[in-house]
Amino acid sequence: NYWGTVLTNCDNLSHVFGEKDKDILKFLTSIVLETSADTEVFTLRFTFKDNEYFKNKELTKKFVIEEGKDFPTSTEGTVIEWNEGKNVTVKIVEKVIN
């Protein structure tokens, strides 16, 4: 759980992760930063062990920062292939009809 511990103990990032995220981070095995000749573009590559949450072995997030900006102006990421009933971004609500 090295990367999960690192990310959730980082003062700048810890507020981003909920309890369900922490469970998924246990399967994270590496994070690689890829840069290009164009210094305004970089990609984070996250590699995961087999897990119960999703089928992907690798998730990427590409960031583009326009010249003169201090923050990403656009991003592009991997579509996560969630396993049945394991999508932690969806909350299932059961409606009771009287």
N, C-alpha and C positions, 0 to 999 in steps of 0.2 A: 504493500500500500504506500510505497514511497511517493509517487506523484500525487496521490490523493492527499497525503499529509502535507506535502509542500504547498499545494494549491490552497487548501483550506486553512493553512496557518499563515498565509501571506496577507499582511494587513490590507494591501490594495485589492485583493481578490476575495477574501473570505466571505464578505457579505453577499457575493453573487451565488454561492452554493447553498442549496437547501439540503435537507436530510436525504431525499431520494437521489440527488446528484452525488452525494458522498458515497452512497452504495455503488453507483456506477463507476466512480473514480477508483474504486478498489481494483478494477480490471485494467486500468491505464498503465501501460508498460513503458511508453516513451513519448516525449514531445520533441519535435525537431522544428527549428526555425529555418526556413528557406528564404533566401533573399535573391534578388535578380540584379542585373546590371542597372536596371531602373530602380533606384533606391526608394522610390515612392511605392513600391509593391513588395509585399512579403506574404509568406504563407506559413501557417502553423499546421503541422502534421501530427495528429494524435493517433497512436497505435494502441490497440486493446487486445487483451486475451479473449478467448471465447467466453461469452457471458450470456446470461439469461435475458438481457435487455434488448440487444439488437444484433443483427447479423454482420454488420460492417466490422472489418478488422481494423480499418483505418478511417478516420474522419479528418477532413482538412477544412481550413478556414483561410481564405485569401483576403487580404486587406489592401485597399488602394488609398493612398493619401495624396491629394492634389497639392501641388507646389504652393507653399505659403500657408498651408493648413496644419494644425496641430493634432488633428484627429482623422480617422478614416472617413473618406467621403463615400466609399462603397465597399461592400463585402460580398463574398460568394463562398458558399459552403457545401459540403457533402450532404446529400439527402440521406437522412438516417432511416435504415430499414428496420423498424421496430418489430420485435417479436409480439405475437398476439397477446394483448392485454398488458404489455410492459412499457407502453409509451408514457413516460413520467411527465410529459408536457400536457397531457390531457387528463382532465378531472372528470370522472364518471359520476353523474348525479342521477339518483333514482327518484323518480317522481311518484308520489303516492296520491292516487285519486280516490276520493271518498264517495 
